[in-house]
């Protein structure tokens, strides 16, 4: 399993992303209205999808942590890892969206409902991670950050449905019924590739965060001079 995570997932991700992006550039037709500019969709959309998935994982881990009667460092570490990966992917998605928006809308940024709500989402999760760095007590940090994660998750459906609830520059989410089938396949391949890459980042960061939590709550080793220490009764064990 460790070998699969270390080598298999990255190779799978690179293979699927390479195939999806090649199909999007060389095989899929250009958009009827936007032309070749639309091809950045095969990068932008998977980034945004996986960012939302990670924010949802963060929310689930936070709620589960608060509902458990005993502290679970695995859940807290999962929440932290998901927030970091989600913030990374969401920022990359925002940048690629701005690149797409410039030739399409004429500007890199507009206070469009979708863009504004997503910017608020990214700022919220950046604040979540900042909070974690400023609270030293592991229990308080986990509890307070879980509360922030739950509050931040209120914005997730707003981001997703903003293009339907308000008049927006951003187009409504497409579906396989509304786009050319030759566009669907590259997008799905790229999305699965981004999913594999996201899982790789999540697992690696989760393991690091869990090791940090365990190191924080571990009792310090007893000193040889401490009467309660086994080393006090067996000095030969001291190197």
MOUR-V213455 format. One record per residue. N is the residue number from 1. RES is the residue in three letters. D_FIRST is the distance of its C-alpha to the first C-alpha in Angstrom with 2 decimals. Layout:
# MOUR-V213455
N|RES|D_FIRST + N|RES|D_FIRST
This chain:
# MOUR-V213455
1|UNK|0.00 + 2|UNK|3.79 + 3|UNK|5.39 + 4|UNK|5.02 + 5|UNK|6.24 + 6|UNK|8.53 + 7|UNK|9.89 + 8|UNK|9.20 + 9|UNK|10.34 + 10|UNK|13.31 + 11|UNK|14.37 + 12|UNK|14.31 + 13|UNK|16.22 + 14|UNK|18.67 + 15|UNK|19.30 + 16|UNK|20.06 + 17|UNK|22.04 + 18|UNK|23.95 + 19|UNK|24.80 + 20|UNK|25.81 + 21|UNK|27.92 + 22|UNK|29.52 + 23|UNK|30.47 + 24|UNK|31.81 + 25|UNK|33.92 + 26|UNK|35.09 + 27|UNK|35.02 + 28|UNK|35.54 + 29|UNK|39.20 + 30|UNK|40.52 + 31|UNK|41.41 + 32|UNK|44.98 + 33|UNK|46.02 + 34|UNK|43.74 + 35|UNK|43.30 + 36|UNK|40.60 + 37|UNK|40.01 + 38|UNK|38.04 + 39|UNK|35.26 + 40|UNK|33.72 + 41|UNK|32.70 + 42|UNK|29.59 + 43|UNK|28.40 + 44|UNK|30.15 + 45|UNK|29.33 + 46|UNK|25.50 + 47|UNK|25.65 + 48|UNK|27.85 + 49|UNK|25.89 + 50|UNK|22.63 + 51|UNK|24.75 + 52|UNK|26.24 + 53|UNK|22.95 + 54|UNK|21.83 + 55|UNK|25.26 + 56|UNK|24.93 + 57|UNK|21.63 + 58|UNK|23.56 + 59|UNK|26.42 + 60|UNK|24.52 + 61|UNK|22.81 + 62|UNK|26.27 + 63|UNK|28.11 + 64|UNK|25.74 + 65|UNK|26.03 + 66|UNK|29.82 + 67|UNK|30.02 + 68|UNK|28.17 + 69|UNK|30.61 + 70|UNK|28.48 + 71|UNK|26.77 + 72|UNK|23.04 + 73|UNK|21.60 + 74|UNK|18.30 + 75|UNK|20.52 + 76|UNK|22.57 + 77|UNK|19.71 + 78|UNK|18.40 + 79|UNK|22.00 + 80|UNK|22.46 + 81|UNK|19.38 + 82|UNK|20.35 + 83|UNK|23.92 + 84|UNK|23.23 + 85|UNK|21.14 + 86|UNK|23.72 + 87|UNK|26.57 + 88|UNK|25.28 + 89|UNK|24.87 + 90|UNK|28.13 + 91|UNK|30.03 + 92|UNK|28.93 + 93|UNK|29.95 + 94|UNK|33.27 + 95|UNK|33.95 + 96|UNK|33.29 + 97|UNK|35.41 + 98|UNK|38.20 + 99|UNK|38.10 + 100|UNK|38.38 + 101|UNK|41.10 + 102|UNK|43.40 + 103|UNK|44.56 + 104|UNK|44.31 + 105|UNK|46.02 + 106|UNK|47.77 + 107|UNK|46.06 + 108|UNK|42.71 + 109|UNK|42.96 + 110|UNK|44.89 + 111|UNK|45.11 + 112|UNK|43.88 + 113|UNK|42.49 + 114|UNK|39.01 + 115|UNK|38.87 + 116|UNK|40.50 + 117|UNK|38.29 + 118|UNK|35.15 + 119|UNK|36.60 + 120|UNK|37.24 + 121|UNK|33.65 + 122|UNK|32.35 + 123|UNK|34.97 + 124|UNK|34.04 + 125|UNK|30.37 + 126|UNK|31.49 + 127|UNK|33.78 + 128|UNK|31.00 + 129|UNK|29.08 + 130|UNK|32.40 + 131|UNK|33.14 + 132|UNK|29.94 + 133|UNK|31.07 + 134|UNK|34.54 + 135|UNK|33.89 + 136|UNK|33.13 + 137|UNK|32.92 + 138|UNK|29.33 + 139|UNK|30.65 + 140|UNK|33.24 + 141|UNK|30.90 + 142|UNK|28.38 + 143|UNK|31.28 + 144|UNK|33.29 + 145|UNK|30.50 + 146|UNK|29.47 + 147|UNK|33.09 + 148|UNK|33.15 + 149|UNK|30.02 + 150|UNK|31.76 + 151|UNK|34.95 + 152|UNK|33.23 + 153|UNK|31.61 + 154|UNK|35.17 + 155|UNK|35.35 + 156|UNK|32.41 + 157|UNK|34.51 + 158|UNK|37.38 + 159|UNK|35.41 + 160|UNK|34.30 + 161|UNK|37.74 + 162|UNK|39.94 + 163|UNK|40.70 + 164|UNK|42.01 + 165|UNK|43.82 + 166|UNK|45.72 + 167|UNK|47.31 + 168|UNK|44.89 + 169|UNK|44.71 + 170|UNK|41.08 + 171|UNK|40.79 + 172|UNK|39.62 + 173|UNK|36.09 + 174|UNK|36.16 + 175|UNK|34.91 + 176|UNK|34.45 + 177|UNK|38.06 + 178|UNK|39.50 + 179|UNK|38.03 + 180|UNK|38.21 + 181|UNK|35.54 + 182|UNK|34.85 + 183|UNK|33.79 + 184|UNK|31.47 + 185|UNK|29.14 + 186|UNK|28.50 + 187|UNK|28.05 + 188|UNK|25.45 + 189|UNK|23.49 + 190|UNK|23.71 + 191|UNK|22.78 + 192|UNK|19.49 + 193|UNK|18.83 + 194|UNK|19.77 + 195|UNK|17.56 + 196|UNK|14.44 + 197|UNK|15.86 + 198|UNK|16.71 + 199|UNK|13.30 + 200|UNK|12.09 + 201|UNK|15.20 + 202|UNK|14.91 + 203|UNK|11.54 + 204|UNK|12.76 + 205|UNK|16.17 + 206|UNK|15.22 + 207|UNK|13.64 + 208|UNK|16.83 + 209|UNK|19.09 + 210|UNK|17.83 + 211|UNK|18.36 + 212|UNK|21.77 + 213|UNK|22.72 + 214|UNK|22.01 + 215|UNK|23.99 + 216|UNK|26.79 + 217|UNK|27.28 + 218|UNK|26.85 + 219|UNK|30.24 + 220|UNK|31.68 + 221|UNK|32.08 + 222|UNK|35.54 + 223|UNK|38.04 + 224|UNK|39.95 + 225|UNK|43.19 + 226|UNK|42.03 + 227|UNK|43.79 + 228|UNK|40.86 + 229|UNK|38.46 + 230|UNK|37.70 + 231|UNK|38.35 + 232|UNK|41.93 + 233|UNK|42.59 + 234|UNK|40.84 + 235|UNK|41.52 + 236|UNK|40.31 + 237|UNK|36.68 + 238|UNK|37.42 + 239|UNK|36.46
